Amino acid sequence: MTDLHAAAKRCLDATDPAEKLRLTHLTWQRFLDGELQPDAASPAPEPIAAPGRPSKPVLVNARHLPQRGLGSEEGRAALVHAVAHIEFNAINLAWDAVYRFRGRPLAYYRDWASCAHDEARHFAMLAERLQELGHAYGDFDAHDGLWQMAEKTAHDDTARMALVPRVLEARGLDVTPGMIERLRRLRDTRTVAILEVILREEVAHVAAGTRWYRHCCQRDGIEPIAHFFALIRHYMGVNLRGPFNRPARLDAGFVDAELDRLAALAADNTPAS
């Protein structure tokens, strides 16, 4: 197999996490070695459906997930599981971006294959930490918000680049520093070290979303800031939460005008006390 799109589909379809990680690392290495290339003759992508994933975790509405404190080992395990689930979804999201959107520059495919490789490494670190805490991936319920947005944007690469990396995944840039601080106070240095790696590398992943969102806008003659907020309104209403990690988002390619408008939207969406 030399078709990158077909190789991405194999990664996407793998249901066993260990096999998905193995295929992801192999596909990335073969891409680096020049053995895989996007092929214009590749069959058209299939309609988007649920990606390959194990039978557990059970997927529920996010509102139904219990709130657990970090003071107990069980609570810390639940947090690690939640982040692991995000990283597992992120592997699928990156490979779907490679598989679904055709005729893009080679750098586009390199960015998203590289992201998949990173997310697989993040998931492996978190799965190991879960095991140290006496749990495994699938032991806690989870939600499917990231993949639901992938389904909604499967027809539009501009919307996908805007909303998955730059809104949903970028939320990790905002909330992870607070997690790290709370875990540091609890002296959970092992989880802190993992989250610090993830936070540092996720900036580059959000930056890839910014880069290719702007590429799409330039290709289509669209003003990127106005369109970004039009997409948020269309797909999400005003369902945004702050505060935002301004330094990390600036490093990920956001501009001050976007961050000011995001902060204003989040403030408008904050219930009165």
PyMOL commands that set and color helices and strands:
alter all, ss='L'
color gray80, all
select helices_A, chain A and resi 4-13+17-32+62-64+73-100+106-132+145-152+157-169+171-185+189-220+224-236+246-251+256-268
alter helices_A, ss='H'
color red, helices_A
deselect
rebuild
show_as cartoon
